[in-house]
Amino acid sequence: FFSSGRMIQSARVKQGKFYRIYSGVCTQAGSLVAYSDDFGKSWRYLGGNEALPIAGGDECKVEELPDGSILLSARSRKVNGRHFNIYRFTNPSSGQGAWSDSFVTSENPADGTYSSQCNGELMLVPAVDAKGKATYVMLQSAPASTDRTHIAIYWKELPRDFTSLTEYVGGWSKFGLNDAHYAYSTMILD
């Protein structure tokens, strides 16, 4: 199914009258990304019909990085933690490019990463750092526990090498919202 939460519209790739739309898709085999260049009339899989960027992934979210690459984040069906993968374009207009090998965050809640097997949102936000320099902050919402309690917003400044998957696995800060039970979350930039 098309993953719950928000779809995204590219700020960089335009075909004809429309900017490209992306959505995470959850299948029996894992998580992947579908895109449309005609405002949802037809859809293709990013990387082709055989692409499976996160094998064993479940509900997933997508975000466009500053260079137009697509970041995919998914919960896992087998382990606690979040899977990440990045699609780098060789030809954005035709959708040609390649997925990297996926990485997963630690299963250890003490590492300050996402521990729950639960759906969560991914969102890139433009920001200004303490020195007044423009930057981006990546946000991820997910429970900070193994039992879907302690919903939190994880955040980190977008790494300098934002297309290196290892940069997304660790080093996140966490802002806890409360300790109630949660299952699904989404965010929008208003």
Protein Blocks (a to p, Z undefined) as FASTA:
>chain_A
ZZehjddddfkbcghjbccdddddddfkbccddddfegomaccdehijkbcfbghiacdd
ddddfkopacdddddfkbgcddddddddfblmnopacddddddddfblknopafbdcddd
ddddddddfkopacddddddddfbfkopaiadddddddfblmbmklmmgopacddfblcd
cfbdcdddZZ
